[in-house]
């Protein structure tokens, strides 16, 4: 696979257009305005809440990915033990985040 260096000026939101060779489709002024906006302005959700949801999502995704590795490990007990421990850590992190999220949602209403 040929590695391609993405120019620093390419906006991540415009990456697909750049990759397909059609150039930047995001006007510079829009790009700068979006960069200057906080997560809350963009998503309508406060930064800490957005971050918490993101961490929970990634922890759950990690646990799901580790399951694939567990399936591939077959009868290799050392790998299975390691992957199970990592998966448990991801699940604990996700559960902790969900509890905090529930508390925050209840507190807002």
N, C-alpha and C positions, 0 to 999 in steps of 0.2 A: 504494500500500500504506500502510495506517495504522500509524504507529509506536506501539508500546505500551511504556510504561516499566514494567519489572518492579520491584515493590517490593523493597527491600533485604532484608527479612526472609524472602523466599521462598527456601527451600533449593533449590539447583540440582537435587538429586535428586527434588524434588517439583514441578518446573517444569511437567511435563506435566499434572498434576492442576490446578495453578493456572491454566494456560492454558485448560484445558477448562471452567474456572469451577466446579470442585467444591471449591475451597479447598485448604488444606494437609492432606495426609493423613499427613505425617510428624510424629509427636509431638515437641515441643520438646526433651525430654530426650534422645531418640534423636539428634536433629539435633546437639545440643551434644556428645554423646559421640563421634559420628563425626568431627566437626570437630577434637576434641581428640586423636584417634588419629593416629598417624603412618601414612605409606603402608605401612610394613612391617607394622604391626598390622592394617591393613585388607586388604592384598593378600598378606601373607606373604613379601614380597620387600623387600629393603633399599631405602632411598630412592635411593641412587646407581644401583643396578641398574635400578630402576623408571624413573628419569629417563633412563638410557641407552637403554632399550628404547623409551621414548616419543619420544626424539629420532630414533632410527633409523626408527621408524614414520612420524613426520612428514616426515622427509627423503624417504623412499620415496614417501609420498603426494604430496609436492611435485613430485617428478620425474614422477609419473604425471599430475598436473594440468598441468604444463608441456607434456607431450606433446599434450594437447588444444589448448593454445595454439599449439603448433607446427603442428598440423594446420590450425588456423584461419588461420594466417599466410599460407598459400598461397605466392605467389612473392615476398613482401616480404622481400628478403634481409636488411635491417637488423633486422627483427623476428625472423626465423628465427635469425640469428646471436646476438642477445641471448638469446632463449629457450634456444638450445642451450647457451650458456655458463652460464646459470642452472641448467639441468637437470644439466649436468656437476657443478656445485657441490653440488647436492642428492645426486647419486649418490656423489660423493667423501665427503661427510659420512656418508651411510648406510654406505658400505664401511668407513670408519674406525671408526664405531660398532660395526659387526658384528665387526670384528677385536678391539676392546676387550672386547666381550661374550664372545667365544669364550675369550679369555685369562682373564676372570673366572670363567667356568663351569669351565674346566679347572683353575683354581687352587682352586676350592671342592671338587673331588672328588679 
